Amino acid sequence: MSGITIQIEKTSNPAIIKFEASTFLTRHNSYEFKNIDDAKDSPLAQQLFYLPFVKTIFISGNFIAIERYNIVTWSAVQEEVADQIQEYINSGKEIISESATPKKAVPVSVYAESTPNPTVMKFVANKKIVDRIFEFKNIDETKYAPIAQALFHFPFVKEIFIDKNYISITKYDMVEWNDITMEIREFIRNYIHEGKEIISADIPAEQKEKVEISDESYEALDDISKEIINILEEYIKPAVASDGGNIMFDSYDPSSKVVKVVLQGACSGCPSSTMTLKSGIENTLKNLLKGQINEVVAING
């Protein structure tokens, strides 16, 4: 191997960072190592365990995920670790020996869950499938999302929303969920079970981050906008996610005191979303930011 690059990716767990390679490191198998003795079949993992803050190493597909002890922060050491991994891989040394025992795979299960939006069904897997939110309005947007591209070949699929461990699908009115739910559920289960790619490793960074506010953008906001974002993250997003959707901050106008938010997934175009917006989101923001909020306006994603 040569010319391999490593990209640092945050995860939902602040103690764990993913180091994504521009090529596959393993094929169809995953490996987990708890200590240097455990890593006897992975020279790379053994080398990484010499770093005193490394707690657990997980190698699968095109990435290496490392869990750290709390003696350091990732911001202080992640670049050094990325360089070490990149140098090792490009040296052509063995990453996983043939005698290594893969981590025992957990059987994949997927269940269908209705949402407040009658045109949207949520298909929930018993494992994490993505690290962040992705939304696709049509097949032209799925160049870097093989699973979404495959799902759009079903003529009744209108939109797709993917988050953590589930896929929300919006259907056209041409069919009823009773007629297609089983077919979609089995398709998704088999796709995940076969280890097929969900989101391509070479997806552009800007497309990865387009549903998130970067640290730089966040710091540039006024104090009220920052408070709104924090309230949405802590109080609103968990409830919205349980219904198969997402809510994002768009803007805050200090003169009119109007907040604009973007609704995605099952929340986009949902008949009950207006009520949720007024009775839930708007009231929560008014109560927590007294005198600062007049109205919350939704923009469908």
N, C-alpha and C positions, 0 to 999 in steps of 0.2 A: 504494500500500500504506500502511496505517496500523494501529497497534495490534499490530504484529508483535513477538513476544518472542523472546529468544535464551536458550537453555539451554546451559550448559557441560557437556560430557561427556568424561570421560577415555577414553583408548584403551589398548590393550596396549603401545603404544610411548610411554614417558614424554616423548619430545620432541614428540609430536603431541597436540593437543587438538582436539576437534570442537565447533563452535558450531552447535547445532541451532536452526533457525528454526521458528516455529509455522505456517509455510506453505512451499510448494515454491518454491525459488529457480530451479531449472531443471527441464525436463521431458525425461526419457528420455536426457539427455546428461550426461557428466561432463567436467570441464575441470581441467587441471593446469598450474600456472604456476611456473617455476623462478626467475624474476627479474622486475624491473619492465618490461623490454623485452618479455619473453615475455607479459606481461599486458596488452598494448596493447588487446586486445578486451574487457577487463574493468576498467572504472573502479574498481570496488570493490577488486579485487585490487591494482591499481596504488596505491591509497590505502594499503592495508595494507602494501605493500612499503616505504613510508616509515618503518615501524617497524623499527629497526635489527636486531632479533632475528629477523625473519621470514625463513625460509629457503625454504620451499615452500608454495604454497597450492593446495588441491584443493577445487573446488566441484562438488557433485553433489546432486541431489534437494533435500532440505530442510536441507542442512548445508554448512558451510565448515570444512574441516580445515586446520589450520596447523601446519607443522613449524617449530620454533624452533632457532636457534643456541644454544650452551651459555652464552652471555654472561648469560642470565637464567634464572630458574626460572618455570614457568607460574604458580605460586602468587602470584608478585609482580606479574604483568601480565595474567592472564587476565580479570579483571573489567573492566579498562580496555579490552581488546580487544573483549570482548562488548558493552560499551556503544557502542563505536565502530561495530561492525557493525550493531547494532540501530538506532542513529540513522541510519545511511546507508540501510538498507533502508526504514525508515519515511519517509524523505524522498522516496521515489518515484523516485530516480535509477536509471539503468540499471545492472544488475548484470553482465549478459553481453550483448555486442552480437550482432546477428544474423549478423555475419560471422565470429564466433569459430569456431575449429575444435575440435570435440570430441576428447577423448582417445580414441584408437583402442581399441575394446572388445576384450577378450580373449574368444575363444569359450568359452562355459561348458561344462564337462564335469563329470559326476557319476559316481562309481563306488561300487558296493556293497561293503561290507567286513563279514564276519562278526565276531561278538563272542563272548566266552566264555559269554554268555547265549544259549541257543538260540532264545529268543523275541524277541531283539532284533537288528536289522540296522542297520548304520551306513552312511549315505549321505553321501559326502564330496565337496564341491565344490572346484573349483580356484581359488576366490576366497573371501574373507571375507564372511560373510552377516550376522553379528551381532557386537556388541562384548562381550557378556557372556552368561552362561548363562540359559536359560529352560526351564522344565519345565511340561508340561501333562498332567494326569491325565484330563481329559475336555474335551468341546467347550465346556462352560460357562465354562471358564477362558481361552478363546481370544479374548475380545473385542478385545484389542489385538494379536493375532497372526494376521493373515490367512492365512499359509501353514499354520499349525497347524490353523486352522479348516477350511481346504480339505482337509487330509489326513484329518481326522476324518470326512469324508464317505465315506471308504472304510470299509465295515462291519467290516473285519478289523483296523483300527488301534485299539489299546487305549490307548497312552500315547505322548507325543512329548517328546523332549529335544533342545534346540538349543544348540550351542556353537560359537563362532568360525566354522568352515568346514564343519560337518557337522550332520546331523540323525539322531538315533538314534530308531528307531521300534520300539515293542513291539507285537507282534501277538497277537490271540487265537488259540487252538489250532484254530480252524475251518479254517485254511488252512496250507499249507506255503510256506516262503520261495521255493522253486523256482517256485511258481505265480504269485507276485506281485512278486518283486523287480524284474523288468524294467519292469513297469507303474509302480511307485513311483519307480524311478530316473528314468524319462523324464518323469514328472509333475513331479518336483522340478527336473530340468534345465530343462524348458520354463518353469516358473514363474520361476526365477531369470533365465533368458535374456530373458524378456519384461519384466524390470525391475519386476515387481510388488512390492508392499510386503511385507516380511518381518515386521517389527514396526512397529506404528503409531507415528508421531512423538509422538502425544498420550498415550502410555502413562503412567500415573501414576508419579511418582518412586519411591513406596514399592514398587510392583510391580517396577520395574527393579532395585531394590537388595535385594530380599528374599532372594536367594541369596548375598549378600555381607555381610561384617561391616564396618560403617562404622568410620571412624577413631575416632569417639567411643566406640563399643562396644568396640573393640579396646583402647583406652587404659584402659578401666575394668576389664579382666581382670587376673587375677593373673599373675605372671611365668611360671609353669609353663604356663598356658593359652596365653600368647603364644608360648612356645617350641613348644608342640604345633602351633599354627597355622602357624608358620614352617616346621616340619618337614614338615607335610602339603603345604604349598605347594611346597616345594623338591624333596622326594623322592618323594612319593606321587601328587600330582595329575597330573603329566605321564604317568605310567604308566597311571593310571586313565582319563585322557582318551583315550589311544591305544586303549583298549578301548571307547570310546563312552559313558563314564560320568563321574561326578564324585563327589568326597568333600568333605564340609563338616564343620567342627568344630561340635559342638553344646554340649558342656559337659565340665567336668573337676571331679571331686569329690576335694578334697585329703585327705579323711579315709579314703575307700575306695580312692583312687588309680585310679578307674575313669574312662576316657575314653569319651564317647559321640560317635559320628560319624553323619552322615546320608549314605546312599548314594543316588545318583540315576542316571537313565539306565539303561544296560546293567547297571550294578552292582546296581541295585535288584531284589531277588528272584532274583538270579543263583544257580544251584546251586553255583557255585564261589566265591561271594563269601565264605562262611564261612572257607574255606581261605585265601583271599587275606587276609582280615582277620587271621587268627591267625598265619599264616606270614610275611606281608609287613608289614602295617601295625603290628600289635602288637609284633612282634619289632624293627622299626625304632625305634619309640618307646621300647621298653625299653632298647635298646642305646644310644640317644642321650641318654636321660634316666634314667640308672641310679638305681634305687631310688625313682623317682617314679611309675612306671606298673605297676599290677597286671593290668589287663585293658582291652581295647578292645571296646566293645559297639556294634553297628551298628543304626541306625534306618533303615528303607527310606523313601526320599523319596516 
